[in-house]
Amino acid sequence: GAVVSQHPSRVICKSGTSVKIECRSLDFQATTMFWYRQFPKQSLMLMATSNEGSKATYEQGVEKDKFLINHASLTLSTLTVTSAHPEDSSFYICSARGGLAGENTGELFFGEGSRLTVL
Amino acid sequence: SQKIEQNSEALNIQEGKTATLTCNYTNYSPAYLQWYRQDPGRGPVFLLLIRENEKEKRKERLKVTFDTTLKQSLFHITASQPADSATYLCALGRALGRLYFGRGTQLTVWP
């Protein structure tokens, strides 16, 4: 099946710094990518939807200036957590829908996730 | 807004038995329903998709049913194995739309 690569898998940063997480589709073109965050024992919460070449659509309650999303190509989307604070510590997961399988079935291909810890 | 409930946070069964997980939803009828498996610290992995006009879908030891009248999906793992231990998530969506996820059910299969 399709592969989505996410990097870094773990990151620890100091409060106030910015962190960038990359999400790449390795063997297909991802016209749409989604960013989720997940707290322990909680559901995946959709943060934003990004379409290649256009601005991301953010879910209600998600600060667009804090969580910057860029989908500059069909294989790469980035999430930048700006001025991170301890409450931003979470598991961030990207997913992509694209190629024949994704467009026809709605199946999402997920990355491995990035564990962010803000000290 | 869409509300998705998965019957229990945790389910423990003995190896060889059939595990049955439940997903109930409210507020609207999705075009399709998906089940994912998630292992600790990993991203979810797609298992099965069933469309609103389908009653049942099978894949190896997995079976999914979809009852749009009851607004419920059942996910079965037959002849369960310890390797099936994971959290299972149901997700609902419309055509080419975003997915709403349940909180998941943590399945433990003991020898």
HADDOCK unambig.tbl for C-alpha pairs under 7 A between the chains (distance, minus, plus):
assign (segid A and resid 42 and name CA) (segid B and resid 103 and name CA) 5.28 0.50 0.50
assign (segid A and resid 43 and name CA) (segid B and resid 101 and name CA) 6.17 0.50 0.50
assign (segid A and resid 43 and name CA) (segid B and resid 102 and name CA) 5.71 0.50 0.50
assign (segid A and resid 43 and name CA) (segid B and resid 103 and name CA) 4.00 0.50 0.50
assign (segid A and resid 43 and name CA) (segid B and resid 104 and name CA) 6.79 0.50 0.50
assign (segid A and resid 44 and name CA) (segid B and resid 101 and name CA) 6.16 0.50 0.50
assign (segid A and resid 93 and name CA) (segid B and resid 43 and name CA) 6.57 0.50 0.50
assign (segid A and resid 103 and name CA) (segid B and resid 96 and name CA) 6.90 0.50 0.50
assign (segid A and resid 106 and name CA) (segid B and resid 95 and name CA) 6.81 0.50 0.50
assign (segid A and resid 106 and name CA) (segid B and resid 96 and name CA) 5.75 0.50 0.50
assign (segid A and resid 110 and name CA) (segid B and resid 43 and name CA) 5.72 0.50 0.50
assign (segid A and resid 110 and name CA) (segid B and resid 44 and name CA) 6.09 0.50 0.50
assign (segid A and resid 110 and name CA) (segid B and resid 45 and name CA) 6.77 0.50 0.50
assign (segid A and resid 111 and name CA) (segid B and resid 43 and name CA) 5.67 0.50 0.50
assign (segid A and resid 112 and name CA) (segid B and resid 42 and name CA) 5.04 0.50 0.50
assign (segid A and resid 112 and name CA) (segid B and resid 43 and name CA) 4.41 0.50 0.50
assign (segid A and resid 113 and name CA) (segid B and resid 42 and name CA) 6.06 0.50 0.50
assign (segid A and resid 113 and name CA) (segid B and resid 43 and name CA) 5.47 0.50 0.50
